[in-house]
Amino acid sequence: MEFELIAKTFMGLEPVLAQELTQLGANNVQIGRRMVSFTGDKEMMYRANFQLHTAIRILKPIKHFKARSAEEVYAEVQKIDWSQYILEGKTFSVDTVVYSDDFRNSRFVTYKVKDAIVDQFREKTGKRPNISVANPDIRLHIHIANDDTTIALDSSGESLHRRGYRQESVSVEAPLNEVLAAGMILMTGWKGDCDFIDPMCGSGTILIEAALIARNISPGVFRKEFAFEKWPDFDQNLFDEIYNDDSQEREFPHHIYGYDIDMKAVNTARLNVKAAGLSKEITVEQQDFKNFKKPEQKSVIVTNPPYGERISTPNLLGTYRMIGERLKNAFGGNEAWILSYREECFEQIGLKPSLKIPLYNGSLECEFRKYVPFDGKMKDFRSEGGIVKTDEEKCEMAQKHRFKKNREFKQRLEEEESNEEGDIRSFKFHSFPAPGSHSQCRFGNDDFRGRKRGGDDFKGRHDDDDFKGRRRGEDFKNRRRGDDFHGHSDRGNRRGSDKFGKNRRFEDED
């Protein structure tokens, strides 16, 4: 039986997510604001959580209704038979996002929803379910836009960008969000058909996400749990079948290279790559981009240089001049994609971009630009079959109003600025609620507990000999993750309607 589902994502990634869902087999795919709605059955919901690279959360709406006050919300929530979703003795939590002048306090809405559910159970059974913020059995999400209200089950739990391979104890400053990194790679169209390079790789997020895409490995393989596993109707056998199916994975005949001038970043990236079991596909070395040499094989560059916003970067504009010089002199005939924030930084590159894509990195409205550097004259390059800008890219660049007139991107940076705040290689993604609203976001705890997959116990903080039964059964350690998989508790994460059409806002903090 098919039902409505909502996949949430970050601003700018909606088309990429929609394409992923279409390829996954979802029906009625519609792009909204920071979300894509679709329909599917229970298997589709499981697969969306497990296989999507650019989703941060999968919601299953329970009810849509109109409400202009907390009392009206209470009355509508009371009409739902909550015994279908919350079994006796189970706990629940409520996350609320409000975009409405009628509701000044989202916390009050949260309380009214909780009261409605608790009162219903108390009236029917004489017992009340408990609230758990840290690790609830059932996570509910209520979204109010003006008077349009949706209450939904959160099938994901902790945000899906938290894959599980990142070694938090050795993190570097501002690592790029995993979902954003995956979205950037998918935007390039690269799927493992040539070598891949990130010359300023930081903690290695872009490298790892590229390897997952190239190998067609489900990012959910690293996660320790999904919220739907605690639902009353959870189908263990169905999820085991999805979890243990590696038939769609493929070989990657090329290689992924990462470089960084900071040895701490290099060591962190190596640890993350090893925790993901991708050392065969990825090589990370210490190297300054200014010493970058032309690769022997055809390659694509995807990188996220400093912006001068959070990481202190002396001579920021000089860094971008150096990037442009290296692209022109050592990367001719290949593609380079660069994410940055400031216009003057891009100006220093000195190359005309083939494509500019608006993309948010946290609260910063950035641009993701494509460059095709070449040797000699444009005429000669084209005569040899070279393509700087495809017809599709020309059409996209010709679109009016691609960027807001008074966009923050136009903010200038003077060379003499101290750049004390550094760049946003990543940023805590958040929403921009209406005045007076307050969005709450709760995640489960980080306790790593023994789980079961296919009947075998999966134990936390273990050596490889103990790593069994999570993804591939006992032979898992002989495959892709094998001897490379030595992380801390996170590495054992086995895994990583018309109402929701184009004009619908559906966003919260993540």
C-alpha positions, 0 to 999 in steps of 0.5 A: 500500500502506498502512502505519502512521504516527505524527504527533507533536504537543504536549500539548493539540493531539492532537484538532486534529491528529486532525481535520486527519488525518481531513480529509486522508484518513488512515485508522484515526486514533487519538489518543494522548499527544502523538501521533496514529497513522494509516495511509496510503500514501506519498502520505499520508506526503508530504502529512502532512509538507507540509500538516499545521499541527499536527504536529511530526514524522511517523514511519514505524514499522519494527518493534514489539517487547518489550525490557527491556535494551539487549542485547535491543534490540540483538538485535531491531534486528539482525533488521531488514534494514537494507539496505532503508533505508540504502544503501551510503555513506549516513549515519544517526543515532538519536534515543532516547526512554525511559520505563522503569525498566529503562533508565536511560540512553537514550544507551546504548540509542542506542549499542546501536542504532547498534552493531546496525546497523553490525555487521550491515553489517560482517558482510554487506558488510565495510563500515560506514555512518557516523554523522552527527548534523548532516545524516544521510541516514536518521534513526531514532527509537527509543521505549521505554515500559516494555518496549514498543519501537518503532523508526521512520523519521523522515520529517520531519527538522527539526521541522515547526514550523520553517516557514522564514519566520521571520527569525532574525536579527531575532527578538524575545524568546520568539516563539510556536511555530508549531505551537502558534499554528496549533493555537490558531487551529484550536481557535477554528473560524476559517477566514477567514470574518471579519477576524482581529486579534492586538493583542499580536502580537510577531513575528507568528507567530499572524498568519502562521499565521492567513493560511496557514489562511485561504488554505489554504496548506500550511505545508511550502511554506517548508521547504527539505527533508524527511527522506524525500527522502533515502530509497531509495524516494523518489518525486520525481514524486509529491512534485513533484505534491503540492508544485506543486498549489495547487488547494486554495488559496483567496481570503481576502476579509477581512483580518488585523491585528496590533498591538504596542506594541514597534516592534522587534516590529512591524518583526520581524513585518513582516519575517516577514510579507514573507518569507512573502509574505503582506503582502496579507493582513496589516497590522502597526502599532504600537499599545498595546492600551489604545488599541484601537478597535472594528473596523469589521467582524466580527472574532475576536481571538486573542492571547498576552499576557505571563504574567510568566514570561520577559519582564519586564512591569511591572504585569502584572495591570494589563495584564490589567485593561486587556485586559478593559476594551478587550474590554468597551468596544470588542469587543462582539459578537465573539469573543476568545481568550486564552492565559495561564498564571496564574489571577489574570491571567484574573481581572483580565479581569473577563469570564466565559469561554465556554470553557476549554481546557487547553493547554501552552505549553512546560512551562507548563500554560496555559489558552486561554479564549474570551470573547464580550463584549457591550453591555448586559444578557445578556437583551437580547443573547440576545434579539437572537440573541447566543450567549455559550456554545454547547451544545457548549461547555456540555457540554465545560465540564461535563465532570469532571476537565477539569483536574488538582486540583493543577495548576500553573495555580493558582500565585499571582502577587502584584502587587508581584513584580518579574516579572523572568523575563517571559512565555513567548510561546514556550518550547522544547518538551520532554518529561518523561522518566522518572528517569534517562532522557535524550532526544536531539534532533538536527536537520539543519544550516542550510546552504541548498543548491541543490535541484531541484523540477520540474527547475529549480534552487532557489538560496539567498540570492537575489533574486526573479529567481533564485527559480524552480522551487521551488514553482510553477516560474518563475511562482512569483514572480508569485504569492502569494510574489512580490515579498514574498519577500525573506528570508535563506536560510530564506525559500527553504525551498520548502516549511514498530496497537493499539500506538498507541491512546489509552493509548500515550505517544509523545513526545520533545523538539522 
